[in-house]
Amino acid sequence: MVKVPDMKRMREHIDHIRRRRDRVLIKTLYLTAARASELATRTNPSAIQAGKSKSYGRFLSWKIEDFRINQRKVEKALAITLAVAKRRLRTKEQKEQGYIPKVIALPVIINR
């Protein structure tokens, strides 16, 4: 059985990754619960020819939005829209877009 480390230990391991690019990528995968193909913007040409993989990262978008918690409280949130891999396109809109969107909202802490 594979034992998954607790969240604190997982973050410590990620923070010790030497290459910043790899560290940020793994943090993004972790925070968005995304597959690598959902963030990748390029695919190996041989994988495309074999019909094995697609890169959905070109559909990724983000923006800072106001998120209403209740009638009085509004917080800033990072809204990330990803294309979901391994899902069948079901609606006409999804078929026109070429992907199924998944929106993730993460709280934004603004230091003043």
N, C-alpha and C positions, 0 to 999 in steps of 0.2 A: 504494500500500500504506500502511495506517495504521501508524504507529510508536507503540508503547506505551512510555511512560516507565518507567524502572527504579523499583523500590519506594521508594527514598529520595526521588527527585524527585517521585513521586506524592504521598507523604506531605507534602512541603513545599508542594506546590500546595494540597492539602486544608487544611493548617493556615493558609493565607492567605485562606481564604474568610471574609468579614466576618461574616455572620450565623451565630451560634453554632448555631441550629437546623439550618441547611443543612449546616454543617460536621459536626455530629454525625450527621445522616442519611447523608451520603456516607461517613463513616467506618464506620457500621454496615453500609451496603450493601457496602462494600469488604471488611470483616472477615467477613461472613457469606456473601458471594457470593450475595446475594439480589437478586431483581428488585424494582423500586420497588413494584409491586402487592403484594408479599409483606410489606411493611412499612407500607404506607398503611392508614389506618383509615377513610378516606372516599374516595368515588368521585364523579366528576362525574355528576349525575343524567342528563344526556343520554347518557353512555357506558353507563349501566345500561340505559336504555330501548333502546339500540341493541344490547345484548347483547355489547358489546365489552370490557368491563372489570369486574373485581371487586376489592374491597379485602379482602385476606387478613390484614391487620394485626391485625384483631380476634381472631385465633387465636393471636397471638404471646404467649409466656410465657417466663419466665426464672427461674432459681434458682441459688444457689451450692451446689455439691455437692462431695463428696469423690471424687476420681478416683484409683483405684489404679493406680500405675505398675508396681509389682512387689509381692512379698509384704511387703516392709518399708516401702516409700515410698508415701505418700498425699499428693497435692497438692490444693489447692482449684481448682475450675474453674467458670467461668460457663457453665451449660448453657442454651442458647437453643433454644426449639422454635418453628419457623416453619411456616406452611402453604405447601406447594409449589404454585406456579401452573403452569398448562399441562401438567398430568398428568391422565390419566383415572383416576377412582375405580374401583378394581378389586375390592377386598375388601368384604365386608358391613360390616366395622367402619369402613372409610374412607367408605363411603356414608352410614353413620349419623352420623359426625363431620362430613361435608361437606367434608373436605379430606384431603390426604396430608401427614403431619407429616415435618419434617426437623429433626434435632437437631444442633446445633453446640456443641462444647465449646471454650472459650477459657481459657487459663491466667489465674489471678488472682494478682496480686502484692500481697501484704499488707505494707505498711510498718509496722514496729514500732518 
